[in-house]
Amino acid sequence: MDDENKLEEEILASFEREEWRSVPNLSQEIERYAAYAEASLTKDKRVNIRISSRDLEDIQARAAEEGIPYQTLMASVLHKFVTGRLVEPSPPPSSKPTRASHKHSTR
């Protein structure tokens, strides 16, 4: 089971044990957190950068796969990087046998 599904199951079990309670003044709390989100996500600066044509084409292709504008993808990647949430993918498993996996033959 992946971590996301495990977390969802833990949250559901917690909810079913009735451990979740509504906060007083729910509508005010929603407004307050919506204001926090809006303030933190406001894009108020413009940046111009030079990148290779190839990189831009690859970014545009990836954004098209995700169904989002390429500028949004770029901003998201930068945001994840500066907040420490950009995760590098694990390298694919090697198809080459390792030295330890070779069996020494005796002749």
Steps between C-alpha positions, in 0.01 A plus 500: 500500500641840412541774760209706364252213529629416847452860610147505357414181688640645825292816455187298424553278806550810715181652362307178564624502862337846519830668582421793270312798633379812325668821609293779654421776250567274202414761237743749656775238510440414135524868407819540705675204339378601154663839557825327605493288185427797276781704655752220466405417143477854365731539205610860514838488325596440140827326409663463162746216447687356207484124451584276209238442231519129575427551870207728420358245255536224761330717765217584261456132412493398868253778579277383213509147645390643836237722337639823644670808352878465482551818706292344779715187488819706519368705794395179678841339457674813628264522797558136591876553473515804727271339759705179505221286355654428161573129499738345253370178347671178601726362232349205314625161612808396310449223250870419508605232745720629778840359577359337814230323301748322272571146606854390468528186298751235585663317216 
